[in-house]
Amino acid sequence: MSHTVHPYSHRLVVLRDWKSRWFGTRGKYQEYLKADIILREFLQKKLRGSQVDSVEMERGENYYKIIIKTAKPGVVIGRNGEMAAKLKEEIIKRLTKNNIALPKEIKIEVEEVRSPESKAAIVGEMIAEGLEKRLPFMRVIRQALEKITSNRDVLGAKITISGRLGGAEMARVETVKKGRLPLQTLRADIDFAREKAHLPYGDIGIKVWIFKGEVFADKRRNNSHK
């Protein structure tokens, strides 16, 4: 039987980097991992609707850095940095509530994502918003596919939704696809994300794959020198 592999983890080291970057000493690994999981889940719920692509963590001896990549940095930062300051306070509360030792310094960095239509996590969130507004599901996913493929960098995309589509009694799966999607090729730059649309009659699962071309060793080397 075939096995489904997550496109991100499948390309770790080859094309992708870890989303949590730190070295866990003996006795600290569990605590660091627990902190990352709790905060990532909290931030994904808290910042829903802010078009967040990813949340990354970095640790040093004296600092804990949280990098939020979003298409709407102004919404996350707020006027004069008010929202970012509140977010930092809530992160400290979460850590103390779960009995996790606070680092000396907590930094929050917000990075702007260019061309959000080519990011799977943001597209998944946009589809979820459309479904939660009770728009026709086929129209929502086809419009999303058109937005993705209209981007120059994108060579192919696929969107799958599953659940009680349109409020039907029987759950089913609908898929739309356009262009190429070489899932087995390690050098293929494929962005993948899962999302859920919360509806009165149950959740609808959303999966988005976006293919942005193949990355070769010489290109990776050139990008690392920039």
JOWO-V881059 format. One record per residue. N is the residue number from 0. PHI is phi in degrees with one decimal (none if undefined). D_CENTER is the distance of its C-alpha to the mean C-alpha in whole Angstrom. Layout:
N_PHI_D_CENTER ; N_PHI_D_CENTER
//
This chain:
0_none_29 ; 1_-77.4_26 ; 2_-120.0_22 ; 3_-86.2_19 ; 4_-112.9_17 ; 5_-66.1_13 ; 6_-57.7_13 ; 7_-72.8_11 ; 8_-65.7_13 ; 9_-61.6_16 ; 10_-109.1_16 ; 11_-60.4_15 ; 12_75.8_18 ; 13_-69.2_19 ; 14_-123.5_16 ; 15_-107.5_13 ; 16_-112.6_14 ; 17_-67.0_13 ; 18_-83.1_10 ; 19_-120.1_13 ; 20_-120.3_16 ; 21_-165.2_20 ; 22_-112.8_23 ; 23_-94.0_24 ; 24_-76.8_28 ; 25_-60.8_30 ; 26_91.3_29 ; 27_-103.6_26 ; 28_-56.9_24 ; 29_-61.2_23 ; 30_-65.8_23 ; 31_-63.4_20 ; 32_-64.9_18 ; 33_-60.5_19 ; 34_-61.0_18 ; 35_-63.1_15 ; 36_-66.0_14 ; 37_-60.9_16 ; 38_-71.2_14 ; 39_-65.5_10 ; 40_-63.2_11 ; 41_-62.8_13 ; 42_-67.9_11 ; 43_-65.1_9 ; 44_-74.9_12 ; 45_-63.8_14 ; 46_-98.4_12 ; 47_-65.0_11 ; 48_100.8_13 ; 49_-95.8_12 ; 50_55.5_9 ; 51_-87.6_7 ; 52_-82.9_4 ; 53_-157.2_4 ; 54_-122.7_7 ; 55_-117.3_10 ; 56_-122.7_13 ; 57_-132.7_17 ; 58_-127.6_20 ; 59_-128.6_24 ; 60_-64.8_27 ; 61_-117.8_27 ; 62_-139.0_24 ; 63_-135.3_20 ; 64_-105.2_18 ; 65_-114.1_14 ; 66_-105.9_12 ; 67_-107.1_10 ; 68_-100.9_9 ; 69_-141.3_10 ; 70_-83.3_12 ; 71_-124.7_14 ; 72_-63.0_15 ; 73_-61.7_18 ; 74_-69.2_17 ; 75_-73.2_15 ; 76_-76.0_19 ; 77_80.4_21 ; 78_-70.3_25 ; 79_55.8_26 ; 80_76.9_23 ; 81_-64.9_24 ; 82_-64.9_21 ; 83_-64.0_19 ; 84_-65.6_23 ; 85_-63.3_22 ; 86_-62.6_19 ; 87_-63.6_20 ; 88_-62.0_23 ; 89_-67.3_21 ; 90_-64.6_19 ; 91_-62.8_23 ; 92_-61.7_24 ; 93_-61.5_21 ; 94_-66.0_22 ; 95_-68.0_26 ; 96_-61.9_26 ; 97_-95.1_24 ; 98_55.9_27 ; 99_-106.0_25 ; 100_-62.7_27 ; 101_-81.2_26 ; 102_-71.2_25 ; 103_-62.5_28 ; 104_-138.2_25 ; 105_-113.3_22 ; 106_-111.9_20 ; 107_-119.5_17 ; 108_-111.2_16 ; 109_-113.9_14 ; 110_-110.7_14 ; 111_-82.7_14 ; 112_-96.4_12 ; 113_-89.4_14 ; 114_46.7_14 ; 115_-60.8_11 ; 116_-67.4_13 ; 117_-99.9_12 ; 118_-107.8_8 ; 119_-61.5_7 ; 120_-63.5_4 ; 121_-70.0_7 ; 122_-63.3_10 ; 123_-59.6_9 ; 124_-66.2_9 ; 125_-64.4_12 ; 126_-65.3_14 ; 127_-59.9_14 ; 128_-62.1_15 ; 129_-63.2_18 ; 130_-68.9_19 ; 131_-69.3_19 ; 132_-83.8_22 ; 133_65.8_23 ; 134_-79.3_23 ; 135_-57.1_25 ; 136_-64.0_22 ; 137_-67.7_23 ; 138_-65.4_23 ; 139_-61.4_20 ; 140_-73.7_18 ; 141_-69.9_21 ; 142_-64.1_20 ; 143_-63.8_17 ; 144_-63.5_18 ; 145_-64.0_20 ; 146_-63.1_18 ; 147_-64.0_16 ; 148_-74.5_19 ; 149_-75.2_21 ; 150_-75.4_19 ; 151_-62.8_21 ; 152_-72.0_18 ; 153_-89.7_17 ; 154_-105.6_20 ; 155_-173.4_19 ; 156_-156.5_16 ; 157_-143.3_16 ; 158_-127.6_15 ; 159_-125.7_16 ; 160_-124.9_17 ; 161_-144.7_19 ; 162_137.3_21 ; 163_-82.3_24 ; 164_-68.0_24 ; 165_68.6_26 ; 166_79.2_27 ; 167_-66.1_29 ; 168_-66.3_31 ; 169_-93.5_29 ; 170_-74.9_26 ; 171_-150.2_25 ; 172_-121.7_22 ; 173_-125.2_22 ; 174_-131.3_20 ; 175_-124.9_21 ; 176_-143.3_20 ; 177_-149.7_21 ; 178_83.3_22 ; 179_-89.2_22 ; 180_-152.3_19 ; 181_-79.8_21 ; 182_-71.1_18 ; 183_-85.6_21 ; 184_-83.4_21 ; 185_-66.9_20 ; 186_-80.3_20 ; 187_-72.1_18 ; 188_-82.8_15 ; 189_-114.1_13 ; 190_-97.2_9 ; 191_-134.6_8 ; 192_-151.5_6 ; 193_-113.7_8 ; 194_-147.8_9 ; 195_-128.0_12 ; 196_-102.8_15 ; 197_-92.1_18 ; 198_-121.3_21 ; 199_-57.3_25 ; 200_-96.7_25 ; 201_129.3_22 ; 202_-81.9_19 ; 203_-115.9_17 ; 204_-81.8_15 ; 205_-128.1_13 ; 206_-127.2_11 ; 207_-131.0_11 ; 208_-116.6_12 ; 209_-132.0_13 ; 210_-102.1_15 ; 211_-114.1_16 ; 212_97.2_19 ; 213_-100.4_21 ; 214_-108.6_21 ; 215_-100.5_24 ; 216_-59.0_25 ; 217_-66.1_27 ; 218_-67.6_24 ; 219_-63.6_22 ; 220_-64.6_25 ; 221_-64.4_26 ; 222_-66.5_22 ; 223_-69.9_23 ; 224_-81.0_26 ; 225_-72.0_25
//
